[in-house]
């Protein structure tokens, strides 16, 4: 009896790891918690705050290129885009991202992998899309004010600011090794240079440890055998992110939306860009006026 009681006490004393996110939507809810005390966007370093996580564009000297509404909201960005880790799969060839999400467990795991997920201003997320991350060769580019990230639509290249270039390289290597994604020799050469020039930061390391506590392991290119770290305790004024009740499982058209909130969810959280025909950041103009 004594041994049984001792065994039960030991089980209770062990730290309980959260379950890895089962979907992209679930991963984004966890990502808010991981970043709760480090609220800065990835590509520009803009701070965000308040119950709606509103970006402060002046905090990073951001200059809107075109989409005012989308620049003023936070979206969760895949550093390696879904196109890159999905296009080689049969499900992608037969129906794109929505088909992979519905039918392929490996794709769902990659899409929900927290290592690859970072907060971004909606406009830079949209501009980057599935462009390659690299150095822009010519002068035909847009720079977002004092934010040092640049986009060249002519070269189909997005150049991240110096502070996160090493982070980009280490994330691509993680995705390559974990999901068997190919990286060109030219891009790998660039990533090797970025990794050496821009070493791991304290925040990148802490974030990696928080992810390790949730997913069971972090990115070994950030820290091998990363010890798990607890999520930060939310402050009294931090927003609580609960389940919206919406789902990405079924790809919907505007005629199927029951509210503007649902349409916004499918645009922002599910990546259903067909709802935003004029690319102004507002879906389904008939119900979101």
C-alpha positions, -999 to +999 in steps of 0.1 A: +000+000+000+028+024+009+045+017-024+013+024-043+008+057-026+044+067-032+040+058-069+009+079-073+026+108-056+055+106-080+031+106-110+014+137-096+047+154-091+059+149-127+054+179-150+026+174-174+033+185-210+006+200-231-005+181-261+010+193-294-015+214-314-037+192-336-045+219-362-033+252-375-061+269-356-051+252-323-015+261-329-023+298-333-041+298-300-011+283-283+013+307-301-004+337-285+005+322-251+041+315-261+045+351-272+025+366-243+054+386-228+072+392-261+047+410-283+068+420-313+062+411-350+087+389-367+096+409-399+095+444-385+097+442-347+065+462-342+050+459-308+013+450-303-009+452-272-044+454-259-073+431-259-073+430-297-035+427-300-034+460-320+000+467-337+017+500-329+032+508-363+050+539-350+070+516-326+090+503-356+085+532-380+064+510-403+051+526-435+021+510-450+026+499-486-010+495-497-033+476-473-040+499-443-065+475-427-044+445-430-013+463-418-031+471-385-037+435-374-016+406-363-016+373-383+004+341-377+029+335-404+047+303-415+084+311-419+086+282-444+052+287-462+026+259-465+032+259-502+068+247-496+060+219-472+028+209-490+034+210-527+053+177-530+024+159-513-002+140-534-030+157-515-017+191-526-016+181-562-051+168-560-067+198-542-042+222-526-040+232-490-076+226-480-074+190-493-041+184-475-056+198-443-086+175-446-068+143-457-031+143-447-019+139-411+017+148-419+006+181-435-016+189-405+014+183-382+037+205-403+010+232-406+006+233-368+043+231-359+050+259-335+087+262-345+076+275-379+049+299-366+056+336-358+034+368-354+035+391-384+017+423-395-010+412-419+003+433-448+038+418-447+023+383-443+003+389-474+031+405-494+055+377-486+029+350-494+049+320-506+078+340-520+113+327-512+132+344-484+165+357-496+185+388-506+171+411-532+196+417-560+182+448-577+167+481-568+131+472-576+118+467-541+096+482-514+109+488-479+084+493-451+097+526-438+122+521-410+114+484-410+143+469-428+124+440-444+119+444-481+098+429-508+104+426-546+074+415-566+096+415-597+121+391-582+095+372-562+117+376-531+111+388-496+142+400-477+138+397-439+154+423-416+189+414-403+177+406-368+158+374-379+179+361-408+196+335-386+163+325-372+149+320-407+179+297-416+175+276-385+138+272-390+142+261-426+167+235-416+144+222-389+115+219-414+138+202-439+150+176-414+116+171-397+094+168-428+119+159-456+116+193-474+142+199-500+162+232-500+182+243-530+220+244-526+220+281-533+195+288-506+212+265-482+245+284-488+228+317-480+212+301-448+246+289-437+260+325-439+229+339-421+233+313-393+269+323-387+263+360-390+232+362-369+235+337-339+207+325-316+193+353-294+180+349-258+144+353-270+148+327-298+162+303-272+135+309-246+108+306-272+123+273-283+122+259-248+086+269-244+078+250-276+098+220-264+075+219-234+045+216-257+057+196-286+081+174-268+111+188-286+122+221-301+145+231-329+180+215-324+196+242-345+186+267-318+195+244-289+201+207-288+180+189-262+163+221-253+150+219-217+113+227-215+102+261-202+068+270-188+046+294-206+045+329-191+017+337-167-007+360-184-009+395-169-043+407-157-048+428-188-037+402-213-065+389-236-078+354-231-079+335-264-106+309-264-121+288-292-141+310-316-164+281-325-154+284-361-135+257-380-111+255-410-120+219-418-146+230-444-135+255-470-163+280-474-174+306-499-189+340-489-224+327-495-219+301-468-208+326-441-232+333-413-214+365-401-186+389-408-167+374-379-168+340-395-156+354-428-127+372-411-118+340-393-116+320-425-095+347-442-071+353-413-069+320-396-076+295-424-058+314-452-089+314-475-077+344-496-104+338-522-128+356-498-108+388-503-112+393-540-099+429-541-070+421-516-079+450-492-079+428-461-117+427-458-135+395-469-170+391-483-178+427-490-216+419-490-215+411-452-183+429-440-191+465-448 
